[in-house]
Amino acid sequence: MYEELYSIANLKPDDVEEIKNMEHRMSEKVGHPISLIAYQAENTRGKSD
């Protein structure tokens, strides 16, 4: 991954909570802690998600 092409995603609190829930579910599934990091591409051609 090329770090210069990505920046930390600006997420709504509900989206952050959803990521935390997914981290918890995945951690339970694999048996060790999982951390998810949200980035957004710098070159999205004017689109924002």
N, C-alpha and C positions, 0 to 999 in steps of 0.2 A: 504494500500500500504506500502511496506517495502522500506523505503528510501535508505537503504544501498545497495539495488539491482539495483539502477538506478543512472545515472549521467545525467547532462544537455546535451542534444543532440547538436552535432556540426553540424549546418545547413548552407547551402549556402544562400546568401542574397535573392535569388529568393524564396527559401522555407520559409524564415522568412516573406517575403512580403505576401506569400500565407496564412500563419497563421494569419497575421494581418487582411487580407481581410476576412477570415473566422470569426475572432473575431467580426469584424464589422457587418457582416451579421447575426450572431447569436445574437448579442446584440440587433439589430433591431427587430429580430423575438421574443425574449422573453421580451423585454421592459426594460432591465437593462444591465449594462456592464458585459461582459464575458471576462475572460482572459484565454488563452490557454497556457499551459506550455509544452515544448517538452523535454521529457526524453528519454534516450535509456537504455535498459537493460544491465547490466554488464555481464550477462551470456548468450551471444548470440552465443556461440560456434564458434567464429571466423568470424561470419557474421557481416557485417556493412551495414546499409541502407543509 
